[in-house]
Amino acid sequence: MSQTIAFVGVGRMGANMARRLMDCGYNVTAVYDVYTEGAASLAKEIGCKHATTLADVTAAADVIFTVVTNDASMRTIFLEGSDNLLVNAKGKTFINCATVTPGIHREVYAAARTAGANSLEASMASSISQAREGKLYLMLAGDEAVYQQVQRIIEDLSVNRRFIAGGAGKAAEVKALVNMVMNINTAGLAEGLGLAAALGHDLGMIREVFSQTGANSRVLETDGADMADRSHDCWFSAEHAAKDSGIAGLLAKEQGLNLPLNTATEAQYQKMVQLGLGGLDKSGIAELTFKGRNA
């Protein structure tokens, strides 16, 4: 545990990862976020430095986790301006956890190598509570030797993990597949429950039947009751679902593939964003399919 650790992006996921590593005895030395009040509050809570520049984050730690929102944010923190994470970054290791395109991971990987640093993907398929409990599922890619150097840290954050061969961008590809299928399943469940409600069926009974048949799915367990109850507290937002389905769509386009279910699902989540519902959990897609809601 001699490696010092810092975080860039300390929203609910990043903050809980920092708390988890502190609990495990790691020396978390600095946190940074464009939302400075949140970063300052977390720094005070866990007793570390509130870094106000990206270069200060790099200077403060051996291993820097980044948990940002999109490609533009990744480009900003690594590749743009005079203040970025690659300033004096020789020997540092960056572990990038955001769901972004494979292309930006490859850009960051190349730039980090030029700076004498390491860049590792650690794409997450987990919830906020799992980050706090050290029960993340992580998909990793990059140089396997670098992964082995930080493996203990990764293991303390996760209940399971998969290193994906093939170099930079490969974990992001797999994460895009995971979220594409998850989002399609969520949209399908919302349509099934919406139709069942319109037909006058008891939704508790329908969910039980679904669970025992080919209609069963992981999202039935996580989202089914929330769809029926209109309980959409955010664990994975509709806005993020729209973004992630869009990433899968771009990958399909690059391969010359037509994915009509993904296209339709992305359109539904984009509609939620347009209606001002993007901050709801992905289960909120049921608001577009049940009679008398927002459809």
C-alpha positions, 0 to 999 in steps of 0.5 A, a space after each residue: 500500500 505504499 503507492 499514493 492515490 489521487 482522484 479526478 472526478 469525485 461525483 458519487 462514484 469517484 467519491 465512494 471509490 476514494 472512501 473505499 480505498 481510505 477504508 482499506 488503508 491506502 494513502 489518498 492524497 488529493 482529489 479534484 473536480 470541476 465542482 469545487 465545492 464537492 471536491 473540497 467537502 470530500 477532501 475535508 471528510 477524508 483528510 486529503 488535499 483539495 487540488 485546484 489544478 490538474 498538475 497538482 493532482 499528478 504531483 500529489 500521487 503515484 496512481 491517479 484515478 479519473 472518473 469523468 463524464 464523456 470524451 470532451 472531459 477526458 480530452 480536457 483533463 489529459 490533452 488540452 491547455 497548459 494545465 493537464 494531468 500529463 504535466 510532469 507525469 513521468 512514472 505516474 499511472 492513470 486508471 481511467 474509469 469513465 464510460 467513453 469511446 474506445 478512441 479517446 482511451 487510445 488517444 490518452 494511452 498514446 499521450 501518456 506513453 509520450 509523457 513517460 506515464 501509463 494509462 489503464 482502462 478500468 471500465 465499471 459495470 456497477 452502482 454507486 453503492 457497490 463502489 462504496 462497498 468495494 464490489 465493483 465489476 471492472 473491465 480492464 485494458 492496456 498493458 498487462 504489466 501495468 495492470 499487475 503493478 496496480 492489481 492490489 488496488 483494483 482488487 480492493 475496489 472490486 468483487 470481480 474483474 476481467 482483463 481484456 487483451 488487445 490493447 487500449 480501447 478494448 475494455 471500452 468496447 466491451 463496456 459499450 456492449 454491456 450497456 447496449 444490451 442492458 439498455 435494450 433489456 431495460 427498454 423491453 421490460 418497460 414496454 412489457 410492463 407498460 402493456 401489461 398495465 394497460 391490459 389490467 394485469 397485476 404487475 407483481 404477478 407479471 413480474 413473478 411470471 417473467 422471473 420464471 420464464 424466458 422474459 427473465 433478466 437482470 433488469 427485471 430484478 433491478 428495475 421492475 418494481 421501480 417501473 411499476 412504482 414510478 420510483 426512479 431515484 438515480 443509480 444510472 441515469 437516462 442521460 448516461 444510458 443515451 450516451 452509452 447506447 450512442 457509443 455502441 451505435 458509433 462502433 456499429 457504424 464503424 463496422 458497417 452494422 445495422 443495430 435497429 434495437 440499439 437505435 430505437 433504445 437510444 432514441 427512447 433515452 434521448 427522448 427522455 433527455 429532451 423531456 427533461 427526464 435525463 436525470 432519472 434512473 434508466 428505469 424511468 424509460 417506463 415513463 414513456 411506455 405506461 399509459 397516462 405518464 409522459 408518452 
